[in-house]
Structure formats: C-alpha cells, structure tokens
Amino acid sequence: CIYAASGTHDLLIQGNWLNDGMGSGIELAGNQNCNISGNSIYNCDDHGIVLTNVCHSCIITGNKLYGNGGYGIELTASCDFNQIQSNFTSNNTTGSFNIAAASCDSNLVCFNTTEEGAFVDAGTTTRAFGNYDPSANAFVGDVGAAPF
C-alpha cells in the first residue's frame, strides 16, 4: 500500500500494481496537486484510492480498481477541486466512487467506466458526466452542469 502524509505536495503516483493489501491501496491525507494515474489496485481490504483530510487539486486518472473491500475511490473531509476521470471500477464491495462529505467542494467525476452503477455524492457543487456502466448499458451519475 502507498500512504502519503500531510504536507507532501506535487506527488506523482503512477504505474503501480497493488494487490491483496491491508487497508487502502493508495491513501493521501492532506496533500495538494497530486497525480494518481495508471495504477492497478486489486483486492485491498479497504478502498482502492482514498483522499482525506483536505486533499486539493489532485488528478485521479486511468486507474483500474477491482475487488477492493470499500469503494474504488473515496473522497472525505474537505477534499476540493479534484478530478476523477477515465478510471475503471468493478466489483468493489461498497461501490465505484464516494464523495462522502458536504465539505468536499467542486470535484469533477467524468468519463469513468464503472460496473457498479451511479456513484455516491454528498459533496457540494460536484460535477459528473459521461460515466458509463457497461453492465447496465447506461450512463450513470450525472450531476451539475457538463462543461460542453
């Protein structure tokens, strides 16, 4: 598992294969301007990727999240202005994506492929569009205004 402590900024976490880990596959707590891309995270005990405790302006893209014990991706506790796009989620115990708190502002969730249906959104001014569930042959979870 990969954990980045508070105050570590401008991280690139790319191209990792994380399998059968305890806890979450990748966890950022209090980080800014990070890029999490091209990782494969399978069968971790908790979430595939989790941002918590004021993570801002991170990009989560091109990851494969399968069979994790929580959500594929979860944002909690004042995580603002993050982009979750072009990821693939399947068979995560709790679901695809979770923006868990009203204190999470202005996040973007777009063009993901998720076999778990619509994501959970308790955030404020979340924008989501173009997310596709091939098992239902439907686009899911549109909220806010699409930028086009």
Disulfide bonds with the S-S distance in Angstrom:
none
